[in-house]
Amino acid sequence: MSKEVLVANKEALYQKSYFNRIGELSVLAPDTFKAFVQFDKLALSEGKLSKS
């Protein structure tokens, strides 16, 4: 089985440990981090995502 197929079959796209480093983004790329926070807030606000 190819490596691509194995990656595609995993449940999570990213490892949870990657999120431990999110603070680095605010230091290394503050504008990108601000845009991410704004997107996250809007995307996860009530009624924006379906529950199905």
Distance bins in CASP14 RR format, pairs under 12 A and 6 or more apart:
PFRMAT RR
TARGET T0000
AUTHOR 0000-0000-0000
RMODE 2
METHOD distances of the structure
MODEL  1
1 7 0 0 0 0 0 1 0 0 0 0 0
1 8 0 0 0 0 0 1 0 0 0 0 0
1 9 0 0 0 0 1 0 0 0 0 0 0
2 8 0 0 0 0 1 0 0 0 0 0 0
2 9 0 0 0 0 0 1 0 0 0 0 0
3 9 0 0 0 0 0 1 0 0 0 0 0
3 10 0 0 0 0 0 1 0 0 0 0 0
4 10 0 0 0 0 0 1 0 0 0 0 0
7 13 0 0 0 0 1 0 0 0 0 0 0
7 14 0 0 0 0 0 1 0 0 0 0 0
7 15 0 0 0 0 0 1 0 0 0 0 0
12 18 0 0 0 0 1 0 0 0 0 0 0
12 19 0 0 0 0 0 1 0 0 0 0 0
13 19 0 0 0 0 0 1 0 0 0 0 0
14 20 0 0 0 0 0 1 0 0 0 0 0
14 21 0 0 0 0 0 1 0 0 0 0 0
14 22 0 0 0 0 0 1 0 0 0 0 0
15 21 0 0 0 0 0 1 0 0 0 0 0
16 22 0 0 0 0 0 1 0 0 0 0 0
18 24 0 0 0 0 0 1 0 0 0 0 0
18 25 0 0 0 0 0 1 0 0 0 0 0
19 25 0 0 0 0 0 1 0 0 0 0 0
19 36 0 0 0 0 0 1 0 0 0 0 0
19 40 0 0 0 0 0 1 0 0 0 0 0
21 27 0 0 0 0 0 1 0 0 0 0 0
21 28 0 0 0 0 0 1 0 0 0 0 0
21 33 0 0 0 0 0 1 0 0 0 0 0
22 28 0 0 0 0 0 1 0 0 0 0 0
22 29 0 0 0 0 0 1 0 0 0 0 0
22 32 0 0 0 0 0 1 0 0 0 0 0
22 33 0 0 0 0 1 0 0 0 0 0 0
22 36 0 0 0 0 1 0 0 0 0 0 0
22 37 0 0 0 0 1 0 0 0 0 0 0
22 40 0 0 0 0 0 1 0 0 0 0 0
23 29 0 0 0 0 0 1 0 0 0 0 0
23 30 0 0 0 0 0 1 0 0 0 0 0
23 32 0 0 0 0 0 1 0 0 0 0 0
23 33 1 0 0 1 0 0 0 0 0 0 0
23 36 0 0 0 0 0 1 0 0 0 0 0
23 37 0 0 0 0 0 1 0 0 0 0 0
24 30 0 0 0 0 0 1 0 0 0 0 0
24 32 0 0 0 0 0 1 0 0 0 0 0
24 33 0 0 0 0 1 0 0 0 0 0 0
25 31 0 0 0 0 0 1 0 0 0 0 0
25 32 1 0 0 1 0 0 0 0 0 0 0
25 33 1 0 1 0 0 0 0 0 0 0 0
25 34 0 0 0 0 1 0 0 0 0 0 0
25 35 0 0 0 0 0 1 0 0 0 0 0
25 36 1 0 0 1 0 0 0 0 0 0 0
25 37 0 0 0 0 1 0 0 0 0 0 0
25 40 0 0 0 0 0 1 0 0 0 0 0
26 32 0 0 0 0 1 0 0 0 0 0 0
26 33 1 0 1 0 0 0 0 0 0 0 0
26 34 0 0 0 0 1 0 0 0 0 0 0
26 35 0 0 0 0 0 1 0 0 0 0 0
26 36 0 0 0 0 1 0 0 0 0 0 0
26 37 0 0 0 0 1 0 0 0 0 0 0
27 33 0 0 0 0 1 0 0 0 0 0 0
29 35 0 0 0 0 1 0 0 0 0 0 0
29 36 0 0 0 0 1 0 0 0 0 0 0
30 36 0 0 0 0 0 1 0 0 0 0 0
30 37 0 0 0 0 0 1 0 0 0 0 0
31 37 0 0 0 0 0 1 0 0 0 0 0
31 38 0 0 0 0 0 1 0 0 0 0 0
32 38 0 0 0 0 0 1 0 0 0 0 0
32 39 0 0 0 0 0 1 0 0 0 0 0
33 39 0 0 0 0 0 1 0 0 0 0 0
33 40 0 0 0 0 0 1 0 0 0 0 0
34 40 0 0 0 0 0 1 0 0 0 0 0
34 41 0 0 0 0 0 1 0 0 0 0 0
35 41 0 0 0 0 0 1 0 0 0 0 0
35 42 0 0 0 0 0 1 0 0 0 0 0
36 42 0 0 0 0 0 1 0 0 0 0 0
36 43 0 0 0 0 0 1 0 0 0 0 0
36 44 0 0 0 0 0 1 0 0 0 0 0
37 43 0 0 0 0 0 1 0 0 0 0 0
37 44 0 0 0 0 0 1 0 0 0 0 0
38 44 0 0 0 0 0 1 0 0 0 0 0
38 45 0 0 0 0 0 1 0 0 0 0 0
39 45 0 0 0 0 0 1 0 0 0 0 0
39 48 0 0 0 0 0 1 0 0 0 0 0
40 48 0 0 0 0 0 1 0 0 0 0 0
40 49 0 0 0 0 0 1 0 0 0 0 0
41 48 0 0 0 0 1 0 0 0 0 0 0
42 48 1 0 0 1 0 0 0 0 0 0 0
42 49 0 0 0 0 0 1 0 0 0 0 0
43 49 1 0 0 1 0 0 0 0 0 0 0
END
